[in-house]
């Protein structure tokens, strides 16, 4: 699934999706690109993309964080049950981050369907401009 792709009248959707993938350094064969939902005034809808093989799809999803700062967003197409589970995991990460407050020595993220909390290495704290506690 590709989100926040601007919808232009008369524009080839596969070319626009290909542009986003080329920004990631990927050039997979796009079998189908389909707009989802009804057209809105803003002209921004989700796009379901079907690639030729699963390896290409996994490679694109793996590189999705490289789009930070871009208007585009990539996520795997999930079933309704998977969406509920993912939403719960995201809320759990948010709760843990809020609960820790000033404890910037812990990092919380989602890995393999579970929330993981790890201590940040000191050199990462140094990169972030934070001081090592005494």
N, C-alpha and C positions, 0 to 999 in steps of 0.2 A: 504494500500500500504506500502510496506517495501522497503526501498532504501539502497543502498550501501552494499548489502549482497554479499560476495565473491562467485563466481560461480566456483565450482570445478567439474571436469569431474567425473562422476560415483557417485557423492555424492547425497544422498537423500535430496531433497529440503525441504520436510516437517520436517525432523530432524533439518536442519539448522534454519528454521523458529521457530521451537519449542525451540531451544537453545536460540534464541533472546528473545522469550516470557518468558522463564524460568529466564532469567536475570532480567526481570521485576517482577518476583514473580507470574507470571500467567501461567496456564496450560490449555488453552482452547483447545477444540477439533477442529483440523484443517481439514476441509473437502477438501480443494483444495489449492495448492500453484502453481502458474503459473508464469514462467519467461516472461517478456514483452520485446519487441524489439528484435533486432538481436544481435547475439553474437559479442562482440568486443574483441580486444586483451587483454584489462585489465581484462576481466572476471567479471565485475560488472554491474548488470542490476537490474531494478526494479522488484519486485515480488508482484503480486496481490494475496492476501490471503483471502480465504473465510472461515469464522468460522461458527460453528454450529448455534450460536444465536447472536442476536444483542447486548445483554447485555455484552457478552464476548468481542465483538468487541469494544464497547464503553469503557470498562474497560482497554483494551490494549491501545487504543488511549489516554485515560486519563493519563496513566502511561508513555507515550512516552517521556516526558521530563526527565525521570530518565535515559535515554540512553545518556545524554550529556557526552561527552568525549569518547563515543564509536564510532565506524565507522558506526554503523547502525542508521537508521532514519526511523521513522514511521509517516505516515500521512493518513488521511482518503482518500478514493478513491472519487475524485470529478468529476463532470460533467465539460465539457468545460466552461460553464457559471460560475460555481462555482470557477473554477481555475482562470478565469479572475478577478472575484470579490476578491478572496483571494490575488492575486497579487497586485491589487489596494490598498487593506488594508495594506499590508506589505510595499508598497511604501509610503503610508501616514504616517505610524509609523516612517519610516526612515526619512521622511521630518520633522516631528515634533521633532524627536530627534536631527537632524542636526540644526533645527531652534533654539532650546533651547540652544545649545552649552554648556556653562558652568553651566546652570541651572540644577544641579543634584538633585533638590528638586522635580522634576516632573517625573512621571513614565508613560510610554505609552505602551499600549498593546492592543491586539485584544480580544474582548469578545463578543460572540453571534453576530458575523457579523458586529461589529462596533469597531471603534478605541476609546479607553478610555484613558483619561489622568487624573491622580490623583496625589495629593501631597503625597510625601513619608513621612511616620511617622518618627519622630525624632530618635526613637530607631533603626530604620532600617538604618538611616544615620550613627548612631554610630557604628553599626555592620560593615558597609562598610568602617569604618575608616575615615569618613568625619566629619567635625566639624559643629555644629549648628551655623547658622548665628546669628550675634549680632543685 
